[in-house]
Each structure stands twice: as structure tokens, then as C-alpha cells.
């Protein structure tokens, strides 16, 4: 076979393998790709941490508030400054925005041209925000908490990988077992 330009053969543990020539263009290109990937992982972790923190704060507001932050009356209370429902609504705005941007970024990365969606309408943005689950305060408190917990758990999986990292919040509904049973 032919050795690609910028690479050399090396014997490692008795086996020959190709490696970039030290200081050569192939090694610089590999290092640049790794640097870019590291920066992307750091940005994803930072955005994921913001989402998890905002969800934890919204869940705390729902637990500690005198007036409801979800369910009957919560949508109206969310329009009154200084209420826990209004605070929760602003936290949810941050969570929804991060979900939208993450979904858009993933779709654009998957597109061969990088411009998968072009301009996105308000309606399409709402649909992107709901991609991981509805975060509308008008839902029943139980469903609202479960949806927040599910999004939180998904973001922990994105940032830390499935399993490692902070404990996941259990949902009140029974999750189907793998394989649909």
C-alpha cells in the first residue's frame, strides 16, 4: 500500500502502523481537530451545566413556593413579577433556549451543507424547544416535574455520559424497560 503524505511507518509492539510525521502538516491538522473537539465538549458541558442548574432551581421553586408554579393558575401567576411562577418561567426560558440551540446545532452538524434549517420561524422554534419534552407551566404539577426531571437527566447524560456524574432524578411514572416491555 501507499503511505499517505504527512505520515510515516512506525513499529509499535512488534506491529507496523502509520503515524503522522512529528511537526508535519498531518500532525498539526490532527492537533487542530482535537483542539476544536475539546472546545466543543467544553461548550457543551458549560451549556449543560446551566440547563441542569436552572432546572434544579425551577424544581426548588415548585417545592418551596406558597402559590403554584405549575398547574392551575401557574400561567397567570407567571405574568406577575416577583412570584415564584414568574421566576420559574424565566428559568424555563433559559432551558428552552438552550434546548433549541443544541437541537439546531445538531441538525446543522448532521446536514451535508451545514445549513439544515436556514431561517427558523417562531413556531418551528417552539417545536424544537419541545423536542425533549413540554416545559409549559400549564401542565399538571406532576407532569411538569417529570418533564423537568427528564430534561435534567438527559442533559446530565450529555455532559457526563450515561450513568456517571450527579444522581439522576427519578420520574414518578414507570419507564418502559429496554425492548418495550
C-alpha positions in Angstrom: 0.0 0.0 0.0 0.9 3.6 -0.2 1.7 5.7 2.9 -0.3 8.9 2.8 1.6 12.2 2.6 2.5 13.5 6.0 2.6 10.1 7.6 5.3 7.6 8.3 5.5 3.9 9.3 6.4 3.1 12.9 6.9 -0.2 14.6 4.9 -0.3 17.9 4.8 -3.5 20.0 6.1 -5.5 17.0 3.4 -4.2 14.6 3.7 -1.6 11.9 1.4 1.3 12.0 1.1 4.7 10.4 1.6 7.8 12.4 1.8 11.5 11.5 5.3 12.9 10.9 6.2 14.9 14.1 5.8 18.6 13.3 4.3 17.9 9.9 1.1 19.2 8.4 -0.8 16.0 9.2 0.2 16.2 12.9 -0.8 19.9 13.0 -4.2 19.1 11.4 -4.9 16.3 13.9 -3.9 18.6 16.8 -6.2 21.3 15.4 -9.1 18.9 15.1 -8.6 17.7 18.7 -8.4 21.3 19.9 -11.7 22.1 18.2 -13.3 18.9 19.6 -12.1 19.8 23.1 -13.6 23.3 22.8 -16.9 21.9 21.6 -17.0 19.4 24.6 -16.3 22.3 27.0 -19.1 24.5 25.4 -21.5 21.5 25.6 -20.6 20.9 29.3 -20.9 24.6 30.1 -24.4 24.9 28.5 -25.4 21.6 30.0 -24.4 22.8 33.5 -26.5 26.0 33.0 -29.6 23.9 32.0 -29.2 21.5 34.9 -28.7 24.4 37.4 -31.8 26.2 36.0 -33.9 23.1 36.2 -32.8 22.4 39.8 -33.7 26.0 40.7 -37.2 25.6 39.0 -37.8 22.3 40.8 -36.8 24.0 44.1 -39.2 26.9 43.4 -42.0 24.4 42.8 -41.2 22.6 46.0 -40.9 25.7 48.2 -43.5 28.1 46.7 -46.7 29.0 48.5 -48.5 29.6 45.2 -48.3 27.1 42.4 -45.5 27.2 39.8 -47.3 24.6 37.6 -50.8 23.5 37.0 -54.0 25.6 37.6 -53.2 29.3 37.8 -49.5 29.0 37.2 -49.7 30.5 33.7 -51.4 33.6 35.2 -49.1 33.8 38.1 -46.1 33.6 35.8 -47.1 37.0 34.4 -47.0 38.6 37.9 -43.4 39.9 38.7 -41.9 38.6 41.9 -43.9 35.4 42.1 -42.3 32.0 42.2 -44.2 31.2 39.0 -42.6 34.2 37.2 -39.2 33.2 38.4 -39.8 29.6 37.2 -41.0 31.0 33.8 -37.7 32.9 33.3 -35.7 29.9 34.3 -37.7 27.8 31.8 -36.9 30.4 29.1 -33.2 29.7 29.6 -33.7 26.0 29.5 -35.9 26.2 26.3 -33.4 28.4 24.6 -30.5 26.0 25.3 -32.6 23.1 24.1 -33.4 24.9 20.8 -29.8 25.9 20.2 -28.5 22.4 20.9 -31.1 20.9 18.6 -30.3 23.4 15.9 -26.6 22.8 16.2 -27.0 19.1 16.0 -29.2 19.4 12.9 -26.8 21.7 11.2 -23.9 19.4 12.0 -25.8 16.5 10.5 -26.6 18.4 7.3 -24.1 17.9 4.4 -24.1 21.6 3.7 -24.2 22.8 7.4 -27.4 24.8 6.7 -30.0 22.3 7.6 -32.8 24.7 8.6 -31.9 28.1 7.3 -34.2 30.7 9.0 -36.4 29.2 11.8 -39.9 30.5 12.4 -41.2 31.1 16.0 -43.5 28.0 15.5 -40.5 25.9 14.5 -38.5 27.2 17.4 -41.4 26.2 19.8 -41.3 22.7 18.3 -37.5 22.5 18.7 -37.9 23.6 22.4 -40.5 20.8 23.0 -38.2 18.2 21.4 -37.1 16.9 24.8 -40.5 17.3 26.5 -43.0 20.1 27.1 -41.9 22.6 29.8 -45.2 24.5 29.9 -46.3 25.5 33.4 -50.0 24.9 32.5 -49.4 21.2 32.8 -50.3 19.3 35.9 -47.5 19.7 38.6 -46.6 16.0 38.4 -46.2 16.0 34.6 -44.3 19.3 34.7 -41.9 18.0 37.4 -41.4 14.7 35.4 -40.7 16.6 32.2 -38.2 18.9 34.0 -36.5 15.8 35.6 -36.4 14.0 32.2 -34.7 17.0 30.6 -32.3 17.3 33.5 -31.4 13.6 33.3 -30.9 13.9 29.5 -28.5 16.9 30.0 -26.6 15.0 32.7 -26.2 12.2 30.2 -25.0 14.6 27.5 -22.4 16.2 29.9 -21.2 13.2 31.9 -22.3 10.2 29.7 -25.0 7.8 30.8 -24.6 6.8 34.4 -21.5 8.8 35.7 -21.9 12.2 37.3 -24.6 13.6 39.6 -27.5 11.4 40.5 -30.5 11.4 38.1 -33.9 12.5 39.4 -36.4 9.6 39.4 -39.6 10.2 37.5 -43.0 9.5 39.1 -44.1 7.4 36.0 -42.7 4.0 35.4 -40.3 4.0 32.5 -40.7 1.1 29.9 -38.0 -1.5 30.1 -35.5 -1.8 27.3 -37.1 -3.6 24.4 -40.6 -2.1 25.0 -41.6 -4.4 27.9 
